[in-house]
Structures are given as C-alpha cells and as structure tokens.
Amino acid sequence: MHVVYPGSFDPLTNGHLDVIQRASRLFDKVTVAVLENPSKRGNYLFTAEERLQIIREATAHLKNVEAATFSGLLVDFVKKVGAQAIVKGLRAVSDYEYELQMAHLNRQLLPGLETLFILSATRYSFVSSTMVKEIARYGGDVSKLVPPATLRALKAKFGERGPMGG
C-alpha cells in the first residue's frame, strides 16, 4: 500500500521523522507531501525546496520513502501519485479533533480514501515545528527535538544566534 504523509514540515522534527519511520515499516511506499501554500509563503521559515532537502537527507536511509511538494487539494495529490491512503501523526486530543474533520472532508472529496492515524511517541508528543522555530530563534538548544539535517538548516538560517547543540 502506498500512503501520503502530508504537512508543512517547517521544519521537520523528530516527531515527524518518527511517524515517517514507523509508516515506512507498515507500508510499501510513503510519500512525504510538503505543502506549498502560496498564501502563506511569507509565514514559512524554509522554502518548499529547503524543506524537501531536509526531509530527503533525514530519510535517505529509508528506501521506500520519497518527498514531493504539493499545493491545492490533498486529494488531488493523492490521486496524482496513486496512493491509497493518508497517514497523519497525532500528538494530542486537539490534533485528533482537527484531523478527524479533515479525514471526513477528504473522504467526501474522494470516496473510499482512508486516513490512518499514528499516535506520536510519548517523547515527541510535546514537539511542534512552531515551538522548535521559536526556541531556535532565541538561541535555545533544539538538538534533541530535530534530526541533524534540520539542526544544520536552522543554524544556517539563524547564524550566530541560532540553535545550540550538535
């Protein structure tokens, strides 16, 4: 089975990577779908191409994982790549409420499309891209929250005041 794991991944965290690794053990192929939303272009820390590069480097050891960008409707991307389902990671009940709505909407748009939830590993249940960016912006140590590829990219973005660690 081919699944799509969508998100902004701005930036990729260890929580994201954990979901990708676990999905890669469960499914034949995992496409990490990086959202490129033109209306939010100024809100991203990393360009879509930078996010793709980070993901590709962090998942290079996973032979059944690929990464691509998409814009527009997720269901259109799912059809385009020939996937059978969507995978989403859940950290908390608040994630579930939002993702449940999205799953129902996606199934309405593409009947038969399933969304499968992978529960976050406890050690990553508090990690979000937004928090990682905030900590890194002020020079905090995010080395235990992100893969090495993300840490290098954050250091390049923030320079001297960037994230400590590794």
C-alpha positions, 0 to 999 in steps of 0.5 A: 500500500502506498500512503501520503504523509502530508504537512508543512514540515517547517521544519521537520522534527523528530516527531515527524521523522518518527511517524515517517519511520514507523509508516515506512515499516507498515507500508510499501511506499510513503510519500512525504507531501510538503505543502506549498501554500502560496498564501502563506509563503511569507509565514514559512521559515524554509522554502518548499525546496529547503524543506524537501532537502531536509526531509530527503537527507533525514530519510535517505536511509529509508528506501521506500520513502520519497518527498514531493511538494504539493499545493491545492487539494490533498486529494488531488495529490493523492490521486496524482501519485496513486496512493491509497491512503493518508497517514497523519501523526497525532500528538494530542486530543486537539490534533485528533479533533482537527484531523478527524474533520479533515479525514471526513472532508477528504473522504467526501472529496474522494470516496473510499480514501482512508486516513490512518492515524499514528499516535506520536511517541510519548517523547515527541508528543510535546514537539511542534515545528512552531515551538522548535522555530521559536526556541531556535530563534532565541538561541535555545538548544533544539538538538534533541527535538530535530534530526541533524539535517534540520539542526544544520538548516536552522543554524544556517538560517539563524547564524550566530544566534541560532540553535545550540547543540550538535 
